[in-house]
Amino acid sequence: PIIPIAPDKTQIYLMGIGVGIILSILLIAANYALHNTITGLNDLDKVVGVPILGAIPEYKKEKLAHTRLVVHENPKSSLNESLRSIRTNLEFMLPSGKGLHQNGSTTLLSITSTVSGEGKTFVVANLGGIIASSDLKVILLDFDMRKPKLHLAFNGDNEQGVSSIL
């Protein structure tokens, strides 16, 4: 050849941009296809299909050695507000005449999970505290046969448990 062969800068730049766009689209598609986590209440609402009473924020004020009643410490905290919201939503969700504040009505709530350490005892103790703060009578029963912890939230003893009563 008479003219020396040199790289065509325009062609290399256009190929680089094209490959970059294609790889970006493939990465976004793979991320979308592999995204299988619940990141918010909207995702949970789509999956579960039942009404959500509320969301309780993580208690980050201090690391608790065991579950305890904390709703009386700071009445204006986001934890208290979320538990009050759940109490109010429970009132609206219950059938007419069976509300939390109806005379002569009793309401049974069950908080359960298959995984330990999710905060069932924390939620039960503090939701019970919020309901009791509105001048209602609350009875909390801990039916955990392996590791009962509800008595720790109220600084009680666990000399006689459910298994010994049954």
C-alpha positions as CSV (number, residue, x, y, z in Angstrom):
1,P,0.0,0.0,0.0
2,I,1.1,3.5,-0.7
3,I,-0.7,5.0,2.3
4,P,0.4,3.6,5.7
5,I,-2.3,1.7,7.6
6,A,-3.3,3.5,10.8
7,P,-6.1,3.0,13.3
8,D,-9.3,4.8,12.5
9,K,-10.0,6.7,15.7
10,T,-13.6,7.5,14.8
11,Q,-14.4,3.8,14.2
12,I,-12.7,2.7,17.5
13,Y,-14.6,5.3,19.5
14,L,-18.0,4.4,17.9
15,M,-17.3,0.7,18.6
16,G,-16.4,1.4,22.2
17,I,-19.5,3.5,22.8
18,G,-21.6,0.7,21.1
19,V,-20.1,-2.0,23.3
20,G,-20.5,0.1,26.4
21,I,-24.2,0.7,25.7
22,I,-24.8,-3.0,25.0
23,L,-22.9,-4.1,28.2
24,S,-24.8,-1.5,30.2
25,I,-28.2,-2.7,28.9
26,L,-27.2,-6.3,29.6
27,L,-26.0,-5.4,33.2
28,I,-29.3,-3.6,33.9
29,A,-31.3,-6.5,32.5
30,A,-29.4,-9.0,34.6
31,N,-29.8,-6.9,37.7
32,Y,-33.5,-6.6,37.1
33,A,-33.9,-10.3,36.5
34,L,-31.9,-11.3,39.6
35,H,-33.5,-8.8,41.9
36,N,-35.6,-10.9,44.3
37,T,-35.4,-9.0,47.6
38,I,-38.1,-7.0,49.4
39,T,-36.8,-3.5,49.8
40,G,-39.9,-1.6,50.9
41,L,-43.5,-1.7,51.9
42,N,-44.7,-1.5,48.3
43,D,-42.7,-4.7,47.4
44,L,-44.1,-6.4,50.5
45,D,-47.7,-5.3,49.6
46,K,-47.3,-6.8,46.1
47,V,-46.0,-10.1,47.4
48,V,-48.3,-10.7,50.4
49,G,-51.6,-9.3,49.2
50,V,-52.9,-8.6,52.7
51,P,-53.2,-5.3,54.4
52,I,-50.1,-4.1,56.2
53,L,-50.8,-2.5,59.6
54,G,-47.5,-0.7,59.8
55,A,-43.8,-0.8,59.8
56,I,-41.7,-0.7,63.0
57,P,-38.2,1.0,62.6
58,E,-35.2,-0.7,64.0
59,Y,-34.4,0.2,67.6
60,K,-30.9,1.7,67.3
61,K,-30.7,3.8,70.4
62,E,-28.7,1.2,72.3
63,K,-27.8,-2.4,72.0
64,L,-30.2,-4.4,74.2
65,A,-28.9,-7.5,76.0
66,H,-32.4,-8.8,76.0
67,T,-35.8,-7.5,75.0
68,R,-37.3,-4.9,77.3
69,L,-40.1,-2.4,77.4
70,V,-38.8,0.9,75.9
71,V,-42.0,2.8,74.8
72,H,-42.2,4.6,78.1
73,E,-38.7,6.1,77.8
74,N,-39.3,8.5,74.9
75,P,-43.0,9.1,74.1
76,K,-42.3,11.2,70.9
77,S,-39.9,8.7,69.3
78,S,-40.5,7.2,65.8
79,L,-40.8,3.7,67.4
80,N,-43.7,4.9,69.6
81,E,-45.4,6.6,66.7
82,S,-45.1,3.5,64.5
83,L,-46.6,1.4,67.3
84,R,-49.4,3.9,67.9
85,S,-50.1,3.7,64.1
86,I,-50.3,-0.1,64.3
87,R,-52.7,0.2,67.3
88,T,-54.9,2.7,65.4
89,N,-54.8,0.5,62.2
90,L,-55.8,-2.5,64.4
91,E,-58.8,-0.5,65.6
92,F,-59.9,0.1,62.0
93,M,-59.2,-3.5,60.9
94,L,-61.2,-5.2,63.6
95,P,-64.9,-5.9,62.8
96,S,-67.4,-3.4,64.0
97,G,-68.2,-3.9,67.7
98,K,-64.9,-5.8,68.3
99,G,-62.6,-2.8,68.4
100,L,-59.9,-2.4,71.0
101,H,-62.0,0.3,72.8
102,Q,-65.4,-1.3,72.6
103,N,-66.9,-2.2,76.0
104,G,-67.2,-5.9,76.6
105,S,-65.1,-6.9,73.6
106,T,-62.0,-9.0,73.8
107,T,-59.4,-9.1,71.0
108,L,-56.8,-11.8,70.6
109,L,-53.6,-11.0,68.7
110,S,-51.0,-13.5,67.7
111,I,-47.5,-12.4,66.8
112,T,-45.6,-15.2,65.2
113,S,-42.6,-16.1,63.0
114,T,-40.6,-19.1,62.1
115,V,-37.2,-17.5,62.5
116,S,-35.7,-16.6,65.9
117,G,-34.3,-13.2,66.5
118,E,-36.7,-11.2,64.3
119,G,-38.1,-9.2,67.2
120,K,-41.3,-10.9,68.0
121,T,-40.8,-10.4,71.8
122,F,-39.8,-6.8,71.3
123,V,-42.8,-6.0,69.2
124,V,-45.2,-7.9,71.6
125,A,-43.8,-6.2,74.8
126,N,-43.8,-2.7,73.3
127,L,-47.1,-3.0,71.4
128,G,-48.7,-4.3,74.6
129,G,-47.2,-1.2,76.4
130,I,-48.7,1.1,73.8
131,I,-52.1,-0.5,74.0
132,A,-52.0,-0.5,77.8
133,S,-51.0,3.2,77.8
134,S,-54.5,3.9,76.3
135,D,-56.1,2.6,79.5
136,L,-56.9,-0.9,78.1
137,K,-56.2,-4.1,79.9
138,V,-53.5,-6.3,78.2
139,I,-52.4,-9.8,78.9
140,L,-49.2,-11.0,77.3
141,L,-48.6,-14.8,77.0
142,D,-45.2,-16.2,76.0
143,F,-45.8,-19.6,74.4
144,D,-42.1,-20.0,73.4
145,M,-41.3,-23.5,74.7
146,R,-37.6,-23.4,74.0
147,K,-36.4,-19.9,74.9
148,P,-39.1,-17.8,76.6
149,K,-37.9,-14.2,77.0
150,L,-41.0,-12.1,77.6
151,H,-40.4,-12.2,81.4
152,L,-37.1,-10.4,80.8
153,A,-38.9,-7.4,79.2
154,F,-40.7,-6.8,82.5
155,N,-37.9,-7.9,84.9
156,G,-40.0,-10.8,86.0
157,D,-39.1,-14.4,86.9
158,N,-39.8,-17.5,84.9
159,E,-40.2,-20.1,87.6
160,Q,-43.4,-21.5,86.2
161,G,-43.9,-21.5,82.5
162,V,-46.5,-22.6,80.0
163,S,-45.1,-26.2,79.7
164,S,-45.4,-26.7,83.5
165,I,-49.0,-25.3,83.5
166,L,-50.0,-27.5,80.6
